[in-house]
């Protein structure tokens, strides 16, 4: 699997975690990710994120969303 595929899979896993943990539909979670540019954030941080577990990456995404003013 190349790096682009790994990034995509990570983005999808974190999106699904967001939906599950906040009782959102995948569409609602995707809208939040789009509004706050979370997918580029994950892509840009992949160099570090790929050595962390999904829970740690999700915590980073939550902190990022909070820093952008999202109500999470």
C-alpha positions in Angstrom: 0.0 0.0 0.0 1.5 3.4 -0.9 1.5 6.4 1.3 -1.5 8.1 -0.4 -3.6 5.0 0.3 -2.4 4.9 3.9 -3.4 8.5 4.4 -6.8 7.9 2.8 -7.4 4.9 5.1 -6.4 6.9 8.2 -8.7 9.8 7.2 -11.6 7.3 6.8 -10.9 5.6 10.1 -10.8 8.9 12.0 -13.9 10.1 10.2 -15.7 7.0 11.3 -14.4 7.4 14.9 -15.8 11.0 14.9 -19.2 9.8 13.7 -19.3 7.0 16.3 -18.1 8.9 19.3 -20.4 11.9 18.7 -23.4 9.9 17.4 -23.2 11.6 14.1 -24.0 10.2 10.6 -21.0 9.8 8.3 -22.4 12.7 6.3 -22.5 15.0 9.4 -19.0 14.0 10.4 -17.8 14.6 6.8 -19.4 18.0 6.8 -17.5 19.0 10.0 -14.3 17.6 8.6 -14.9 19.7 5.5 -15.8 22.9 7.3 -12.7 22.7 9.4 -10.2 21.2 6.9 -9.5 18.1 8.9 -8.6 15.9 6.0 -5.7 18.2 5.0 -4.7 18.4 8.7 -4.5 14.6 8.8 -2.6 14.4 5.5 -0.1 17.1 6.7 0.5 15.3 10.0 0.7 11.8 8.6 4.4 11.7 9.1 3.9 11.7 12.8 0.4 10.2 12.9 1.3 7.0 11.2 3.3 5.9 14.2 0.5 6.7 16.6 -2.7 4.7 17.2 -6.0 5.9 15.9 -7.1 7.0 19.4 -4.1 9.3 19.7 -4.7 10.7 16.2 -8.4 11.2 17.1 -7.3 13.2 20.2 -5.1 15.4 18.0 -8.0 15.9 15.6 -10.3 16.9 18.5 -7.7 19.4 19.8 -7.4 20.8 16.3 -11.2 21.1 16.0 -11.4 22.9 19.4 -8.6 25.3 18.3 -10.7 26.2 15.3 -13.8 26.8 17.4 -15.7 23.6 16.7 -18.0 22.5 19.5 -16.6 19.0 20.2 
